């Protein structure tokens, strides 16, 4: 039986969305279904994988609650009020057995009023990348959107990157705590739509920040979540690649796995996005960019305050605490990767190890997965001696550092095979990366020189 979707978001003012249906596809077929996630969401046990589910998640069934969300965003620092769900459709919301509300969204479901001339479709490659990356992040304990299903459309679509040509189309079903973005608030503030902004704020507070006593409290709670999230990215060597304000969820989950990557060789200025030519969203810049995005969010809340000057002063004081929040979360996570309590001596050891790793381009994941392994650096033996002197728990490391992460060259192998109709590599990589603490010789190695992928593409 098809679940009955609700839509609390659909009760908000019309300016926040456009109601519409998905564009039907020629021949939908299952690529993958996430039965574990479906169970946790309380979806009917026999629904996911069925023909009725395929019709819904392939875009060939009418869903009365479906809508495309409107938002703006700062893209690489430049404001754009004309964004929104250009190739996505929010089917509706479901409430899990634990009482938590989640969005179900289709990506690649056809044109919307926000498509800006695009075809509204998704290519197979980006769908598989997001499926693998989001599920790997969930397995690593990172707040994130999830992948419920992937469907082939039976149609070919044209893309000009990384190489021009036709490629199979696909649709991803994404699950999120919500899809409310910083850019959602920004757009209402930009249009000076105070009633719409107030309705959005009240909805967001009720859904994600029920204890917040007004905009100042919500800003503080939102910022704390973001500081923790970026610290988790840092600890895993994850580079989001496109931290525009329309790609930051207010609830604090990771969203939009486009030009993203886990680093192989460690370097703080690592950039993988083909469109980030200035390195704005490099690995080491992510905390500062998060702070910048939070400041834009704070600006959008000012119209809700009775005294703008006082609000700006109060919000600025709150925002200025981000650095300490992030540093505290990062130090706690990074020292845990060494199996150490968070002390100044342990933090200094982390910094020393990262300098050694950067000097020789050591593999980020493998270095932390096997800290006793000698590195070809003159300072490493001294570092090992000092580390062993501080270690209280020899077993802690294996519970903290992943053995396997989805590497770019592995994802590219998956995409290449799937484009030719072979999904076995996709299933194998998905299984390995959703058991990240388990050693797996087939998926642990960094790329050989001829396997390196220098850039990723958003897939739009």
ABEGO torsion letter per residue (X at the ends): XBBBBBBAAAABBAAABBBBBBBBBABBBBABBBAAAAAAAGBBAAABGBAAAAAAAAGABBBAABBBBBBBEBBGGBBBAABEBAABBBAEBBBBAAGBBBBBBBBGAEBBAAAGGBAGBBBAAAAAAAAAAAAAAAAAGBBBBBBABBBBAGBBBBBAOABBEBBBBBBBBBBBABABBAAAAAAAAAAGBAAAAAAAAAAAAAAABAABBEAAAAAAAAAAAAAAAAAAAAAAGBBAGBBBAAABBAAGBBBGBBBBBBBBBBBAABBABAABAAGAABAAAAAAAAAAAAAAAAAAAAAABABAAAAAAAAAAAAAAAAAAAAAAAAAAAAAAAGBBBBAAAAAAAAAAAAAAAAAGBBAAAAAABAABBBBBAAAAAAAAAAAAABABAAAAAAABBABBBBAAAAAAAAAAAAAGBAAAAAAAAAAAABAABBBAAAABBBBAAABBABBBAGX
